[in-house]
Amino acid sequence: MNLGFYIIMAAQFFSSLADNALLVAAIAMRMQSHEPSGLTPYLKFFFVLSYVILAPYVGAIADRLPKGQVLLISNTVKIAGCVVMLFGVNPLAAYALVGLGAAAYSPAKYGILTEYLPPTKLVLANGWIEGLTVASIILGTVLGGVLINHTVAEHLLAFDLPLVDTGVDTAPEAALCVITLVYAVAALFNLYVPLTGAPIKHLHGSPLATLKDFYRCNLRLWRDKLGQISLAVTTLFWGVGATLQFIVIEWSHAALGFDLSKAALLQGVVALGIAAGAIAASVRIPLHHSVRVIPMGIAMGVVVMAMVVVRNVWVAVPLMVLIGALAGFFVVPMNALLQHRGHNLMGAGRSIAVQNFNENLSILAIIALYSVLLGQGLSIYGVIVLFGLFVAGTMTLVLLWYLRNRRLNRRKIDRLLSFARSEDYHHHHRFRSEH
């Protein structure tokens, strides 16, 4: 990997770090205003909702402009959301604005990889992104918690600009100032993101035409014999992963007697397992062998059900690591395959937007189902068993779906996988001739 790749990774890391720290600060802002605590989960809801609603348009934007420019614009929108929250705008509305920036950021950050790197390095690149994303989630949450700590806040509030009344008087406000600076660091890296030389796509200017184009892209990816498999896996994974966060909190309270702070640490253990699995997959699984990791998803569902018999923290920690590692190992290669197929079918930006739409719709749906099950009085242990059976069952269906596709379209699928392996040479030849 060259310097340009690491600049892209640095920009992604600091932007995601600020996103996760901002969530903690936004929760603190809501607590400070004494608003009903039941509204706090809607911070995440409105953040994710932007991905679903704006998917047809952010993908088109990402393909109309250089990806580095889109990253800079999107990061600026995030800064705006952070600043308006600092100036007293309702955290729900302000964090929704940050979600808008994040929704636009995602197609560009993944799309630039398919333009900048050869296909054979996409799994490795995705391993980097997933590993750094997990690190940013853990460190961002820690950063947010540290910044709103009373002792740290006192030191931050002690800084004053001469002759200027900043109006920053509380711990959450001081935290927002620091988080804005983290976004500024991400923006600085965005300025140096390299140009890929990929041609800019001229798409429809009409919002309705863009919506129709997104619908066609969605159909095209779901009808592709490899695209539909990788899209099904990643869609299920992100819905399952988001729900698993809530399950771990509820289960650790019931089975281990943990409070929220300790449960959050256990979530961090799962995240470390995902990072380890992602790194292992990036090293061991080439792009043309991506579909071979689907059984890992089945294994993850089976292992999740073991949570119902665990009552000891020394057993719980390695179990959480194992669950995370299985998840990271199977999602990274499938994510890379999906990017590769989407890039060749319709362009990087629009394909990532289609992916975001399906994945975040899955998050909303599976979390809603989880809430309904608990609302009906089902115990967390019953939910875990149903959850594990759902994961193992759906991944088994996806595997059978792929085997059926391969049986009916063996030559076509082999040709597509062979193309993923051989395109590396053509990518380098094309890149050198253009530069």
N, C-alpha and C positions, 0 to 999 in steps of 0.2 A: 504494500500500500504506500502511495506517495503522500506528500505534504497536503495536497488538496483534500484528500479523504479525511485526514485528521482534523483539518479546519472545519469540514462539514460535521464531523463527530463532536467537536468542541462546541460549535454553535448549538447543536441539538441538545447536548448535555446541559449547558447552562440555561437554555430556554425551558427545558423540562424540569430542572432543579427549581427554577423560580415558580413554575406552575404548581408544583407540589407544596412548596413553602407557602405560596399564596393561599392555598386551600385552608391551611391551618390558621393563617392570619384572618381570612374571611370568616371562619367559624368564631374566632375570638372577637371579631367586630360585631357579629350577631349577638354573642353572649353579652357584650358590653352594652348593646342597645336594649337588652332585656326583652327581645322578641321571643315568641314561642319556640321552644327547642325542636318541636316537631317539624318546623320548616327547614331546619339545617340540612337534611339529606337532599333537599331540592337544589342546593348549591351544585352537587354532582349531576343532578338530573338535568338542569338547564345547561350545564357545561357540555354534557353528552348530546343533548338535543340539537345543539348547533351542528354537530357532525352529520346527523340524520337529515335535517332540513336543508342544510347548505351543500350537501354532497354534490348535487348536479352542477353547481356553479363554481365551487372551489377547484374541482378537478379541471374544468374548462379554463379557469384562470391560470392554473399551474402549467397548462400546455400552451397558453398564449404568450407567456412571458418567460424570460430566463429564470430557472429555478432559484438561483441565488437571490434575484430581485424579489421573488415571491416570499422567500424566507424572511427577508428584511422587512417587507411590508407587513407580513403576518406578525412578526415579533413586535413591530411598532404598535399594532392593534392591541397586543397583549399589554404593552406598557401603558397604553391609553386606559385599558380596563383597570389596571393597578392604580393609576393616578386618580381616576374618577372615584374609585372606592376611598382613596385617601381624602378626597374632598367631600365626602359625605353621601355619595350616591349609594342607594341600597345595595348591599353586598350581592344579593341575588342577581340584580341587573348588571352590576359591574363584572361579576364572575361569568355571567352569560356572554359579555363582550369579550372576555379573555377566551372563552370557549370558541367564539367566532374566529379569533386569531389562530387558535390551536387547530380548528377545523381546516383553515386555509393552509396552515403550516405543514400538516401531515402529508398531503399529496406531493408537495414540493420536496420534503425531506427524504421520502422514500423514492420518489420519482427520479431525483437527481442521481441516485445510485445506479439505476438502470441505464442512464445516459453516460455516466462518468466511468463506470466499471465494466469489465467484460463479464458475461454471464457466469463463468466459472468462479468468479469471486463474490457473487451475490450472497451465497450462503455465509461466507466468512464475514461480509459486510453486515448482514443481518444479525449475525452473532454479536458483532460489535454494538450495533444499535440496541438490540435487546438487552445486552449486558449493561450498557451505559444507561438505558432507560430504567432498568431495575435499580441501578446505583443512584440515579437521580431521584427516584421515588423514595428510597430509604433515606438518603442524605437530605433531600428536600423536606421531608416530613420532620426529620431531626432539626434541620435549620429553622423551620417554622416554629417548632416547639421551643428551641433555644431563644429565638428572637422575642417571643412573647413572655419569656420567663421574667419575673419581677426584677431580679438582680441585674440581668443583662439589659433589660429595658431602661433601668435607672441610668446605666452608663451611656446608653444610646441617647437618651433624652437630655443628658448633660451637655451634649454637643449643640452649640448654637452658632448661627451665622451672625456676624456683627451687623447691627443696625437693621436686621431682618427678623420679623416675627413670622416664623414658619407655620405656626398653628398646630404643630405636632406636639401633643401633650400626653398621649397615652401609649401603652405598650404596643397595641395593634398598629397604631399609626407609625410608630418608629419602625416596626417590622416591615410595613409596606414601603417605607423609604429605602430600606436595605434591599428588599426584593426588587424594587425598581432598578436599583444599581446592578443587580444580577442580570436582569433583562437587558440592561445596557451593555453588559459584557458580551452577552449572546449576540446583540446587534453588531458589536464591533467585529466579531468573528464572521457574521453574515456579510460584512463589507468585503471580505477577502475570499469568499467562496468562489472557486474557479468557474469560468465559463466552460461548458461541456462541448460546445460546437454543434449540439443537436439542433435540427431545424425546428423553427417555431411553427406550430400548427395554427392555421387560420380557420377558426370555427364560427358558428353562427353568432351574431350579435344579439338576436332576440332572446329574451328570457324563456319564452315558450319553446323556441327552437332548441335552446340549450337543454331544456327539460326533456324534450323528445329525444335529443341526442344521448342524454344520460340514460334514458330508458332503453334505448337500443344498445348502448354499451353494456348495461346490466344484463340484458338478454344474451348478448354475444359472449360475455364471460361465463355465464351459467350454462351456455350451450357448448362451450369448448370442452373437449373430452378430458383435458388435464386441468383447465381453468376451473371447471365446476367442482372437481375433487379438492383442489387446494383452497378454493373459496369456501366450500362447505366446512373444511377442517378449521380454517382460521376464524370463520364466523362463529362456530360452536365454541372454539377455544376462548375467545374474548368474552362471550356471554357467560361461559362457565367460570372463567378466571375472575370476573367482576363479582359474581355471586359467591365464589369461594372466599373472598375477603370477608363477607358478612357471616358466612358459615363458620369460619375460623374463630371470629369474635364470640359468637353465640356458643359454639362448642367448647371453647377454652374456658368460658365462664361456668358452663354446666359440668364439664368433665374434670377440669383442673382447678376450678375456683379462682381463675384469674380475673383481675379487674381490667378495665379498658386499656390502661397503659401497658400492662403485661401482654394482653392479647395483641396489641399493636406490634410488640416485639416479635411475637410468634408469626405475625404476618410478614415481618421482615425476614424471618427464617425461610419462609416459603419463597420469598423474592430472591434470596441468596441461592436457593436450589434452582430456581428458574435461570438465574445467571449462569450457574455451573452447567446446567443442561444445554443452554444456548451456546456456551463456549465449546462444549464437547461436540455438539452437532456441527458447529462452524468449522471445526478441525477435521472431523471424521466423515461427514456426509457431503459428497459432491452434488451439484444441482440435479444431474440426471438420475440420481438415486433417491431423490427427495421422497417419492411415494412409499419407499420402504419403511419409513418411520411411523406410518399410520398405526401399526400395532401398539406403539408406545402410548397412544391416546387411549386405547382399550385398557392397557395395563394401568394407566392413571386412574380410570374409573373404578377398577377393582381395588386398587390400593386405598383410594379415598374411603371406601366402605370400612376399612380396618380402623378408622377413627372411632367407631362406635364402641370398641372394646378397650381403648387406651384410657388409662386413668393416671399415668405417671408422666411427669414432664420429661424425664430422661428417655422415655420411649417416644413421646410426642415430638420432640425436636428432630431426631433423625427421620421420623415419618414425614414431617413437614418438608424437610429437605428433599426426601425421595419424591414426594408428590410434585414439588416444584421442579426438580430435575427432569422428571418424565415429561412435564408440560413444556419446559424449555427445549428439550431435545426434539420433540416432535413438531413444535410450531415453527421453529426457525427455518428448517428446510422447506416446509410447505409455504411459508410466507415468501421465501425467495422464489419458489416455483411460480407462485401466483403473480409476483412482480414481473417475472420474465414473460409469462404468457400474456399478461395485460399490456406490457410494453409493446409486444409484437402485434397484438390485436387492435389496439386503439390509442396507444400513447400512454406514457407513464402517469401523468397527472390524473387523467380521467379514470384509469384503471384503479389507482389508489383511492380515488373518491368513491368508486363503486365498492371497493373493499371496506372503506370506512362506513359507508351507508349500511351495508349488511351486518358488519361486526357490531356497530353501535345500536342498531335495531335489535340485535340479539341480546345485547347487554340490558336494554330496557325490558325486553320480553321475559328473559330468564329471571331477572331480579324481581319483576312483577309476580311471576309464578312463585318464586321463593316466599315473597311477602304473603301471598294468598295461602300457601301451605301453612305458614306459621299462624296466620290469622284464623285458620280453621281449627287451631288447637293441636296440630301435629307436633310432636316433640322434635327437638333438634336431631335426635338419633334417627328418627323415622325419616326426616328430611335428608340426612346424610345418605341413608341407604337408597332412597329414591334418586338422589342426586348422582351417586356412584353408578347405579343401574342406567340412568339416563346417559351419562357420559360414555360408559362402556358400550351400551346398546347403540347409540347414535354413531359412534366411531366404527363399530362393527358393520353397521349399514353402509357407511362411507367406504369401508374396505371392500365390501361385496359389490358396491356400485363401481368402484375402480376395476375390480376383477372382471365384472361384466363388460365394462367399456373396453378393456384390454382384449377380452375374448372376441368381441364383435368388431373391434377396430384395431387389431394388433399392429398392423403395418403402420397405420397413421400415428398411433401413440409411440411406437418405437422410433418413428421418423422425428417426431417432435422432441423426444428425449435425446435422440442423437444430435438434433439441431442445437439443443441447449449445450451439449458438450463441445460441438465443433465450432459454434459461433464465436468462441473466444478468439480464434485466429483471425476471423474476418473483422471482429471488432477492433483488434489491434491494428490490422492493416488499414482499416477505414480511418481510425483515429490518427495514425501517423500521416496518412495522405492529406487529411484535412488540416493538420497542424504543422 
